[in-house]
Amino acid sequence: MATSYGDPVVWALIVVIGVCTYGIRYSFIGLFGYLDEIPSRLERALRYVPAAVLAALVVPSFVTLTGTGLAVDKLVAGALATAVAWRTENVFATMAAGMGGLWLLRFGILPAL
Amino acid sequence: MDAAAFRRGVRDVSPLLLGIAPFGVVAGIAAANAGLSALQALGMSVIVFAGAAQLAALELVDQGAPFTIIVVTAVVINLRMLMYSASIAPYFQSFTARVKGGLAYLLTDQAYALSISRYRSTDGVDRVAYYLGAGGTLWLVWQITTLVGVFAQAGVPEALGLEFAVPLVFLALLVPAMEDGPTTVAGLVGGAVAVVAAGLPLNVGLLVGATAGILGGLAAETVLAVEATDGH
């Protein structure tokens, strides 16, 4: 589990990401008057960043392979959590459904099959 | 500084903390899982202060992805803050460069959303005080919950699969982000392509999936606009 990166590299990573992120935050706030509006084409593309990025993070975590094939526990727990997220849009309820489902499958149902 | 406006910001952000607190704990757990020390985990939450980017970066660190890929992935995730910066900039126009620099550091999804709606609805509000009330509270809760996560991780058996909480947090954010036709297409394409691309070298799967999703959203927007025009 532990990273192959050494301490200085981890710190460098944190600082580089932090500086880039701050630059994004400061961009228009700091340079208002120098920068015009966001170009409309960029603004259109930015509208799709959250949905695209979040889905690209979520779906591969639910659809994963193990040595023998698809990881069923994560797939079913993910589907359950998706249904709850859809109904509630609540972080707590989604986490409870997903983790509860995973533990029920992993320690209750799958070993009994 | 107007104390009432500050308190108003704190009060408005309070319900959102229920969503932020588990997110912060998960970020701390993910940092510990990826081999970061408590100091590094806290350093990341202070210096980067952007949950989704932190979690994505930590997952890639854990997988041993190349440095550049991790940075580019985190930056793409944070690009949405360009929109917030541009949208809130006119309200900060009269402040000194130093104040602007400080306010920019605290710019997050939640601080932006709360402040912009307060600025639009209430004319004479002390903008800095309100923003610090909302954004400062978020910042503090984020740092504390990160540390809670780091220390909680050490006591949790690996078999519980606590890392599964990371995508669950993102899932709860994903559903409201898919708010109309094109954003839903962006999510579906991004997710599907990321699964297929998961085996690609250099851990570029997330980046490829996200890019495909953005292009999918733009394409859907164009198609839907054409259909709407044809229909009339």
Interface residues (C-beta under 8 A of the other chain):
Chain A: M1 A2 T3 S4 Y5 D7 V9 V10 W11 A12 L13 I14 V15 V16 I17 G18 C20 T21 Y22 I24 R25 Y26 S27 F28 I29 G30 F32 G33 L35 E37 I38 L42 E43 R44 A45 L46 R47 Y48 V49 P50 A51 A52 V53 L54 A55 A56 L57 V58 V59 P60 S61 F62 V63 K74 A77 G78 A81 T82 A85 W86 E89 N90 V91 F92 T94 M95 G98 M99 L102 W103 R106
Chain B: L18 G19 P22 F23 N33 A34 G35 L36 S37 Q40 G43 M44 I47 V48 F49 A50 A52 A53 L55 A56 A57 V61 D62 G64 F67 I70 V71 A74 V75 V76 I77 N78 L79 R80 M81 L82 M83 Y84 S85 A86 I88 A89 P90 F92 Q93 A97 K100 G101 L103 A104 Y105 L107 E158 A159 L160 G161 L162 F164 A165 V166 P167 L168 V169 F170 L171 A172 L173 L174 V175 P176 A177 M178 P182 T183 T184 A186 G187 L188 V189 G190 G191 A192 V193 A194 V195 A198 G205 L206 G209 A210 T211 A212 G213 I214 G216 G217 L218 E221
